[in-house]
Amino acid sequence: MGQVKAESKGFLFGVGHAMCDVSVRLDNEGWAAFEKEFGFAANIRPHHIDIEAALKALDFIEKLAGGGHADLIYSAGGSALNAVRAASMLGARASFAGCIGDDALGDTIVNDFEASGVRSLIERQEGGHTGVFCTVRHGGRSEDSAPEALPIIFASPASARKIREMPLASLVPEGPGIVHTEGLLADSGSLLEGVFQRAKEKGLAVSIDLVSAEIARRYRAPILNLIDRFADFVFCTKAEFEALGADIARMRPDVAWIVKADKEGVDCYFQGGSAHEEAPAGLVIDDLGAGDAFAGAFLYGRILGWPLKACMKLGSVAAACALRAKGSVPDAACMRLLREAILADKGSFFLH
């Protein structure tokens, strides 16, 4: 199969909802108070609420934290944003386009970009609110990765949806590289088509993460059409893949379908064949953003010219770095070691 090289052959450009991820852990008293105040059901994931309700819930959590009942972390989030940040942490030339509000949550995203080296093509909406994706968990997490209760998740895209008003096709950089987008934007008619068309005109590869089973089901026909015409890589969970109902055998064989199944690992279907990568083993502190870290690292491997199997292994290691960190940002020390391994051209690990 040859030797893996760490010579960059392009960039990764992300397009999607820019959200502020909030990862919360509540003690028993805090959990009881939160449940009593808001009554969210853990089996609905996520609760889609308006931004005023989301900010009210965050304010309540902040007060719990002030009383010593909550541990919380704010970070930049959103599927494509998380993937681009992970790739940048590994050494990719990365940029991202999206919309945020003119508020403190938006400042969190801007500061995150500066720290991770992602080039920002974000627009700030004057007077707008930054989107929120909040995961609330009950209690601590032990090092034995024992199961825990389902978290409560609530989300409000707010200004993130304003990306649909941006001239996204004009922002696509000159190649070579990969454009990575979210299926959430499939509700906007020709928006993704314009981005993908411009990417192909510039000789770029196209990647899409379905993100939502509901969106995959609701916009099945246009998403399948976009994939068959433009996509080189499709990322999805098993539930999203089933919701989309794609008959891979009847679609272009050169599309790489990367299907994530949590503890069952990841499967890649390409050119009539398949490859499997086991789920990363080890400590799990927070699973937020692990699948996105996989996608970002996988795509960086392709930018480096690596074969798909090596990209899957790289993605799995990056996902492990995310699982061992609080919040949606992968563990920096873990990612730094992985980056050093790539730069040292330790290809035998990823190829075998």
N, C-alpha and C positions, 0 to 999 in steps of 0.2 A: 504493500500500500504506500510505500515511500515514507519519508520523514516529515514530521510536522515542522513547519517553519513559523516564526513569529514576525513576519514582515507584513505590515498593514497594506492592504490593497484597496482601501476605501474608507468610507464613513458610514455611520448609522444615523439616520434622520427619523425622529419619532414624531407622530402626529396623534393627538388624542385629548381626552379630558384631563386637565391639570387639576388635581385635587389635593387638599391637605389631609393626609392620613393621620388619624389620631388613634393610638393604641393605648387602651386603658385596662388596668387590673384593679378590681375592687375587693376589699376585704369583706367579711360577712356582713358587717354593719352597713358598709357602703352599698353592697349589692342589694340588700333588703330595702334601703332607702331609695335607690335608683328604680328598682322594680315597682315600688309603691307609687313613686312620683309619675312614672311614664308608662308602665304596663306593657312594655315591648315584649313580644313573644320571640323566643330564641329560634323557633322553627321557621320564622320568616326571615330570609337572608338575601338581600338586606331589606330593611324597612325604608321605603322611599318617602321622604318627608320634605316639606318646604324648608328653606334656609332659616327662617325665623324659628321654627321648631328645633332645628339642628343646633342653632346657636344657644337656644334656651337649655337644651340638654347638655351642651358643652359647659355652659356657665354653672350648671348644677354639679357637673363632674369636677370642675375647678374648685368649687367650694368643698366638695368631699376630699379633694387632694389637700386643700388647706387645713382640713381637720385630721389629716393623716390616714384617710380611708381609701385613697386612690393613688395609683402610680400611673402616670400618663406620659406619652411621648408624642410630639408633633413632628411630622416630616413631610416632605413633598411626596405626592403619590399619584395614583392613576396607572393603569396597566402599561401603556406605552412609555410613560415617563419613568416608571420603575425599571423597565427593560433597558432604556437608553442610559439611565444612571449606572446600572450594573455594568454595562459594556464600557462606559467611560471609566469606571473604577478599575477595570482590567487593562485600560490603555487605549481604548478606541477613540477616534475622533467622532464626537457625538454632538447632536443638536436636537432641539425639541421645540415644536410649535403648539401653542395652546392659549387659553385665556384664563386669567385670574382676576380677582377683585382688588380694589384699592384699599386693602385692610391688612391687619397684622398676620392673618393666615396666609395672605399672599406674600408677605415678607418672608415667611417661613420657606416658601417654595423658592423664592429668589435667592435666599441665603444658602439653601441646599444646593442649588445649581452652581453657585460660586465655589462651594466646598468640593463638589464632585467633578468639576471641570466640564460640565455640559454647557454648550453654547446655547443661550436662551434666545428663542424667537417668540417669546410669550408676549401677549398684549395684556395690559392692565385696564380693566373697565372702571372708569371714574365713577365712584359712588356704588360700585358693584360689590358683591360678596363672593369670596373664594369658595369653591366647592369643598364639601366635607365628606370624608368617608371614615366613619368611626367604628372601631371594633372594641366592645366592652366584654372583658372576661372576668370570671369569678375566681379569686384566689390566686395563689402562686403556682408555679410550674416546677415540678421536681426534676432532678437530673435523670431520672429513670424513664422520662417521657411517658409517664402514665396518662391514660385518657383523662380528659377534663370535660366539664359540662359545655354544651354548645354556647358560643358567645352570642351576645346581642349585637347586631350590626345595623347601623342606620346611615343613610347617605342622602345627600342633597347636592346635585351638580352645580346649581346656581350659575355663576359666571362661566363655568367650564363649558356650558352649552353654547356660549357666544363664539366658540371656534368655528361654528357653521357660517359665521359672517366674515371670516378671514379669507383673504385671497390665497388659499393654501397652495394651489398649483404653482403660483409664482414664487413660492418660498422653497420649492424643491431644489436642492443644491445640484451643482454640476457633478457628474460621476467621476470615478466609479464609487459604488456604494449600495446601500440597502435602505429603502423607505419602509418603516414599520408603523402600522396604523392599527386602530381599534375598530372592531365590528360595531361598536356603539354608534359610529357615524353613518351606519347604513340607513338610518332614518332620514337622511338628508338628500335623497334623490341622487343627483349627479356629482355630489361632493367628492366621494371617494373615487369615482370614475375619472374625474378631472385630475386628481392627484396621481392616480395610477397611470393614466395616459401620459402625463408629463414625465413621470419617472421612466417609463419605457422609451419615450422619445429621447431621453438623455442616457439610455443604456443602463439604467439602474435595475436592481432586483427589487421585488415587491413582497412585503410580508404583512400578514394581517393576523391579529389575535381576536378571536370571536368575543371574548370577555363575558358574554351573557347568554345563557341558554334561552332566556325569554326573547332577546333580540334575534338570536339565531333562528328561532321558531317563527317569529313574527315576520322577519324579512328574509326568509329562506330563499326565495327565488332570486331577488337581486344580489344577495350575497354569493350564492352559487354561481351566478352569471359573472360577477366580478372575479371570483376565484378562477373560473375556467378561462377567462380572457387574459388576466393579468398576473395572478399570484405565482410566486415561486415558493413561498413558505406559508403554511397555515398553522397557527397555534390554537389549541383549544383543550378544554377539559373533556373527559369522557361524556359528561352530561351535555355539554355544548355540541359535541360531535353528533350525539344521538338526536339532539333537537334539530340540528341542521339537516339530518337525513341524507348526507352526501353518499352517492354511489361512486366510490373512488374508481372502480373499474371502468366506469363510463366517462370519466373526466380525464384531463390531460395527465399523462403518466409522469411528467417531469415536475409536478407539484409535490413538494415534500409536506406531508401531513404529520404534525407533531402533536400527539394526543397524550395529555397528562392525566394520570389516574391516581394521584396522591401516593398512598403507600404501595400501590401496585406498580409504581414506576412510570416510565414514559415509553411510548411506542412511536416509531417513525415509519411511515409508509411512503415508498418512493420507487418509481419505475417498476411497479409490480412486485416489489419485495418489501421486507420489513426488517426493522432492527429494534431491539429492546434494551432499555437501560434501567437498572434497578433504582428504586428510590434511595436517596442518600441516607446512610445510617448515622447514628450519633444523637447528640443532645438536640432537643427541640425546645426552644424557648418561646418562639413566636413564628407561626407559619405565614404571617402577612408578607406578601410580596415574593415568596419563594418561587412560585411559578413564573413570575415576571423576570426574576433574576436568571432563571433557567433560560428563558427566551433571549434575554440580552446577551448572555454568555454564548449561547448557541450561535446567534447571529454574528457575534464578534469572531467566533471560530470560522464561519463562512467567509467573513471579510478577510481573514488571514489566509484563506484558501484551503482550509482543512476539510477532510472528508466528513460526511455526515455522522458517522459513528464517533469520531473524535469530538465533534461538536456536541454530541449528546453527553459524552463523559464530562466535557468542560462545563456544560450546563448543569449537570448533576452536582458537581463540586461547588459551583456558584450558588446553587439552591441551598446546599448545606450551609454555606456562609450566611445566607439569609435566615435559615431556620435557627441558627444559634444566636441571633441578635434580637433585641427588643425593637418593635416597630418594623417599618417596611424597608429600612436601609440595611443592606447586608453588612455583616461584621467587617469593619475596616481592616483590621489586622489579618483576618482570614483572606480577604480579597487581595490585600497587598502581597501575601505569600503566593497566592495563585497567579497574580500578575508577574511576580518574579520568576515563577516556574515557567510561564509562557516565554518571558524574555530570555530565560536561560536555555530555551529550546529543548525542554525535557519532553520531547514528543512521544517517547516510548510509553509514558504513563497513559496518554490519551489514545494511543493507537492500539493498545493491547489490553 
